[in-house]
């Protein structure tokens, strides 16, 4: 069975998801059009020393763009590639986008010059995207509907693609789950926010079941996940692999919003960061000291902010009219 067929995720409610895609669509104002055109070019690559992101200055298109890491507020390069979510590492990019003329979505694998090398169909609304540090593994999360246990509300599906073997996991829900050291089975598993380690086949993610949202450690080779800690959503592993940045539900209740925080994996120490606004995003590490994330400005428009990973200082605006940041070392 080829990659294209194996990754198809059979769910209902596709039309509902297509309607929900309006969150990615908006008409850019004259001010935003000015931001989009200033200092633009088509010379966007995955070369180092840049910050890659999805532009929201053209909210209806979401062009993949980049700025100098040394001057993130300066002139941006804007490509002709459009994505709902984008990320890159190790010379490989992932672009989650609508399929042309259809109400479905696809994952596009990008090379270092943003040329599409592979396309994989996805059924669901794009939500999260990640690439392993070596550029050989990709992960995505989509919203879906139709799960009987969920009463017609949105659920999530997280999948992975290994470019070295061309193997696809369309969902992590088939993995063997261990909770608190004991085998655990449930009908309501949801996975999202995958982040890769440098070790082949190993990753972290969020798994929800019941009222819990666990940080889990996964092994794609063994097809297993085990819980590590509760109330951890959208983890992002630091470059030195000692910490995880994530969004923590305030008082354990997502209805109250989320506080971006950092977990030390060895000690279990949690450090709430200086950003006190609610952050509904998967944080991205710019380096071992700095965490970036997107905050909405108006419908369809966002800005990327940065904050110190040790809890000190104050948030700073990093890239206006942007989301889905990725540092290119």
Secondary structure, DSSP 4 states (H G I P E B T S, - for coil): --HHHHT----B-HHHHHHHGGGG--PPPHHHHHHHHTT--S-----SSEEEEEE-TTTTT-EEEEEETT-TTS--EEEEEE-SEEEEETTEEEEEEEPTTSS-EEEEEE-TT--EEEEEEE-SEEEEEEE-TTS-EEEEEEEEB--GGGTT--EEEEEEEETTTTEEES-STTSEEEETTEEE--S--EEEEEEE-SSTTEEEEEEEETTEEEEEEEETTTTEEEEEEES-EEEEE-TTSSEEEEEEEGGG-GGG-EEEEEEETTT--EEE-S--S---S--EEEETTEEEEEEEEETTEEEEEEEETTS-S--EEEESSEEEEEEE-
